[in-house]
Each structure stands twice: as structure tokens, then as C-alpha cells.
Amino acid sequence: MGRGLSGLVLSALGAKTHKVTVLDKQPHGEHMLRIHFHSDTLLEPVEAPGDWLRMWFPDDRGKLYQRGYTMINPDYSEGTFDVDILQHDPPGPAVRWARRCEAGEVIEATRYSGKVFSLIQPQPAGYLFLGDMTSLPAIRDLVAAIPEEVPVVVRLVDRAGDEGGGATTPAIRENLDFAWIPELPEGRTFLPTLEAGDFSGWYAWVAAETVETRLAKTALSREHLVSGPLLHSQAYWIRGRAMGTEK
Ligand SMILES: Cc1cc2nc3c(=O)[nH]c(=O)nc-3n(C[C@H](O)[C@H](O)[C@H](O)COP(=O)(O)OP(=O)(O)OC[C@H]3O[C@@H](n4cnc5c(N)ncnc54)[C@H](O)[C@@H]3O)c2cc1C
């Protein structure tokens, strides 16, 4: 089945769609499945940390659903990369596909992620990352890209109450303040962090549930004057609704 209007729009924008083959699948901690993929064409010699793919997941009748997933462990010489898929409840087409996929299965992934992460010049006072299990794969690689002398603060939402259930967290380094924080009602999860600290002059990267992301973005720009090139915010999922397009 085709990729529909959004597939046509992405093609018109110059986005390239690649075939990716499942090589292997294994649990990553309690809550994620790590899918190991191969593609002859998808990878670039150097990949930006945290870059992501628009993956087209078929349901059991072949209908396609586009969802965003972060590419990790890219290996250009082997043509391989991994994706960590959170097994959330209720599941959607991406989660259901991850559960049933097997080695050898081929799906498609479109590369069109917009602006990728790069270190800010002049160097900001620090880097703040606000995220959850869905943005943990990106945050791990983004933190690793930041020089150790620059302060980094990471706050991740602990929705399951088990601090990620064993998923790999950012590698320990100098100047890293990392903590899991409890989910708060009405998307207020990140507000205590932002009320407790002074992040003016920092770069902030926010990716979590839609309302959490929006409230954090507003507080950062209003209370900490973090905006423009110093602020990246992107909703990674929507509570109670599908996130993506379908055909
Ligand atoms: C740029 C980008 C990168 C992303 N990278 C990753 C990644 O590396 N790993 C990853 O796991 N996710 C990642 N996500 C999030 C993922 O795309 C969404 O969680 C997506 O909604 C999952 O698709 P689905 O088909 O399973 O569920 P959908 O059909 O979108 O939604 C079905 C139901 O699941 C619920 N739901 C969706 N996500 C969650 C959640 N996190 N917790 C609780 N309920 C949820 C929805 O509210 C809805 O009720 C990324 C998103 C973006 C935009």
C-alpha cells in the first residue's frame, strides 16, 4: 500500500524513502524493544546525534502509519542502525509492529527531520534536556556530543516509577546533573525544575508529551528568556491520540 498524501508531500520536499530490513530484535530494559536494522542506502557517513526517521509501520492488513523514531548506533560501513521502541499502553501501530516483527521483514523509512542538532556558538552557559522514555535515545547521544566542561542538566519523566526500567541513561561525565522526575497532572511535569533553576543563557532541548512540551517551552521563553536558536522543543507524542499520519 502507498504512503499517501504525507508521503507525496515529503517526496516533493526532497525527502528520500529507504528500505530498511529487520536484522534482530531484543528487549532494552523493561519497557523498550531495540530493533536492529540494515539499509543499503539510508545512512550518511556522519550522522548528527539525535537525528530521527519517519518510519512507515504496516498494520496486519498492510495499511501504513508514519511515526517518528530516533536512529541510534549508526554504523555507515555496515549499513546498520538501531531504534528503541517504548512499549506504551495503549499501544499504537508502531508498538504493535515492534512486538510482532521478525528478522528479514522489510519496511520503509523516510529521512526528513528538518534542522539537526549541532553545538551552539558562542557556547551557552549550559545545556538543559527535558524529556521522557521516548526522547531518552536522542538525549543519550546529544549529551555525549557536548564537551565535558559545559554543564548539562537532564530531567526525564519517570512515568512507570522505576527510573526507566533499566534502559541505558546518558553516560556518566563531568558536569552532568541527571535525575528522573515524577509525572505531574495537566502537563506540569517540568515546571518545578524550571522554577527551581536559573537557565538564562542556557540552550534548552525539550521533547516529551505534547502538553508537557508546550508548558516547558512557554516557561523557558517567559521566565528564562530561552528562545530562538537556544530553544528546541518538539512534541514526541500526544496523550490519547495517534501521533503521525496514516494511509
Ligand atoms: C522526532 C521524534 C522522535 C521519536 N523517537 C522515539 C524513539 O526513539 N523511541 C520511542 O519509543 N518513541 C519515539 N518517539 C515517539 C513515538 O513516535 C510516539 O510515541 C508514537 O506516538 C508511537 O506510535 P504508536 O503508533 O505506537 O502510537 P500512536 O498511534 O501514535 O498512539 C496510540 C496511543 O498510544 C499513546 N502513546 C503514544 N506514545 C505514548 C507514550 N510515550 N506513553 C504513553 N502513551 C503513548 C497515544 O496517546 C495513543 O493513545 C519519537 C517521536 C518523534 C516526533
The ligand as an SDF file (V2000), in Angstrom:
LIG
                    3D

 53 58  0  0  0  0  0  0  0  0999 V2000
   11.1370   13.1610   16.3550 C   0  0  0  0  0  0  0  0  0  0  0  0
   10.5680   12.0080   17.1650 C   0  0  0  0  0  0  0  0  0  0  0  0
   11.4100   11.0080   17.6230 C   0  0  0  0  0  0  0  0  0  0  0  0
   10.9000    9.9600   18.4110 C   0  0  0  0  0  0  0  0  0  0  0  0
   11.7460    8.9780   18.8350 N   0  0  0  0  0  0  0  0  0  0  0  0
   11.2520    7.9450   19.5700 C   0  0  0  0  0  0  0  0  0  0  0  0
   12.1090    6.8730   19.9910 C   0  0  0  0  0  0  0  0  0  0  0  0
   13.2990    6.8180   19.6640 O   0  0  0  0  0  0  0  0  0  0  0  0
   11.5570    5.8920   20.7540 N   0  0  0  0  0  0  0  0  0  0  0  0
   10.2280    5.9000   21.1110 C   0  0  0  0  0  0  0  0  0  0  0  0
    9.7830    4.9650   21.7950 O   0  0  0  0  0  0  0  0  0  0  0  0
    9.4030    6.8940   20.7090 N   0  0  0  0  0  0  0  0  0  0  0  0
    9.8790    7.8960   19.9410 C   0  0  0  0  0  0  0  0  0  0  0  0
    9.0430    8.8910   19.5200 N   0  0  0  0  0  0  0  0  0  0  0  0
    7.6420    8.8600   19.9630 C   0  0  0  0  0  0  0  0  0  0  0  0
    6.7430    7.9460   19.1060 C   0  0  0  0  0  0  0  0  0  0  0  0
    6.7970    8.3380   17.7570 O   0  0  0  0  0  0  0  0  0  0  0  0
    5.3120    8.0990   19.6640 C   0  0  0  0  0  0  0  0  0  0  0  0
    5.2430    7.5720   20.9690 O   0  0  0  0  0  0  0  0  0  0  0  0
    4.2510    7.4650   18.7750 C   0  0  0  0  0  0  0  0  0  0  0  0
    3.0140    8.0080   19.1370 O   0  0  0  0  0  0  0  0  0  0  0  0
    4.1940    5.9550   18.8970 C   0  0  0  0  0  0  0  0  0  0  0  0
    3.3750    5.4780   17.8530 O   0  0  0  0  0  0  0  0  0  0  0  0
    2.2800    4.3430   18.0390 P   0  0  0  0  0  0  0  0  0  0  0  0
    1.8330    4.0010   16.6590 O   0  0  0  0  0  0  0  0  0  0  0  0
    2.7880    3.2430   18.9130 O   0  0  0  0  0  0  0  0  0  0  0  0
    1.1210    5.0700   18.8470 O   0  0  0  0  0  0  0  0  0  0  0  0
    0.0210    6.1270   18.3040 P   0  0  0  0  0  0  0  0  0  0  0  0
   -0.8440    5.5010   17.2640 O   0  0  0  0  0  0  0  0  0  0  0  0
    0.7100    7.3960   17.9380 O   0  0  0  0  0  0  0  0  0  0  0  0
   -0.8390    6.3510   19.6190 O   0  0  0  0  0  0  0  0  0  0  0  0
   -1.6290    5.2840   20.1600 C   0  0  0  0  0  0  0  0  0  0  0  0
   -1.8530    5.5500   21.6370 C   0  0  0  0  0  0  0  0  0  0  0  0
   -0.5870    5.4510   22.2890 O   0  0  0  0  0  0  0  0  0  0  0  0
   -0.4300    6.5650   23.1550 C   0  0  0  0  0  0  0  0  0  0  0  0
    1.0090    6.8550   23.2940 N   0  0  0  0  0  0  0  0  0  0  0  0
    1.8840    7.1950   22.3250 C   0  0  0  0  0  0  0  0  0  0  0  0
    3.1140    7.3840   22.8460 N   0  0  0  0  0  0  0  0  0  0  0  0
    2.9950    7.1670   24.1800 C   0  0  0  0  0  0  0  0  0  0  0  0
    3.9070    7.2150   25.2650 C   0  0  0  0  0  0  0  0  0  0  0  0
    5.2020    7.5250   25.0900 N   0  0  0  0  0  0  0  0  0  0  0  0
    3.4520    6.9240   26.5020 N   0  0  0  0  0  0  0  0  0  0  0  0
    2.1510    6.6010   26.7060 C   0  0  0  0  0  0  0  0  0  0  0  0
    1.2270    6.5350   25.7120 N   0  0  0  0  0  0  0  0  0  0  0  0
    1.6520    6.8210   24.4650 C   0  0  0  0  0  0  0  0  0  0  0  0
   -1.1980    7.6910   22.4640 C   0  0  0  0  0  0  0  0  0  0  0  0
   -1.5610    8.6880   23.3920 O   0  0  0  0  0  0  0  0  0  0  0  0
   -2.3960    6.9500   21.9160 C   0  0  0  0  0  0  0  0  0  0  0  0
   -3.3930    6.8410   22.9000 O   0  0  0  0  0  0  0  0  0  0  0  0
    9.5220    9.9350   18.7340 C   0  0  0  0  0  0  0  0  0  0  0  0
    8.6760   10.9430   18.2440 C   0  0  0  0  0  0  0  0  0  0  0  0
    9.1900   11.9620   17.4670 C   0  0  0  0  0  0  0  0  0  0  0  0
    8.2580   13.0350   16.9530 C   0  0  0  0  0  0  0  0  0  0  0  0
  1  2  1  0
  2  3  1  0
  2 52  2  0
  3  4  2  0
  4  5  1  0
  4 50  1  0
  5  6  2  0
  6  7  1  0
  6 13  1  0
  7  8  2  0
  7  9  1  0
  9 10  1  0
 10 11  2  0
 10 12  1  0
 12 13  2  0
 13 14  1  0
 14 15  1  0
 14 50  1  0
 15 16  1  0
 16 17  1  0
 16 18  1  0
 18 19  1  0
 18 20  1  0
 20 21  1  0
 20 22  1  0
 22 23  1  0
 23 24  1  0
 24 25  2  0
 24 26  1  0
 24 27  1  0
 27 28  1  0
 28 29  2  0
 28 30  1  0
 28 31  1  0
 31 32  1  0
 32 33  1  0
 33 34  1  0
 33 48  1  0
 34 35  1  0
 35 36  1  0
 35 46  1  0
 36 37  1  0
 36 45  1  0
 37 38  2  0
 38 39  1  0
 39 40  1  0
 39 45  2  0
 40 41  1  0
 40 42  2  0
 42 43  1  0
 43 44  2  0
 44 45  1  0
 46 47  1  0
 46 48  1  0
 48 49  1  0
 50 51  2  0
 51 52  1  0
 52 53  1  0
M  END
$$$$
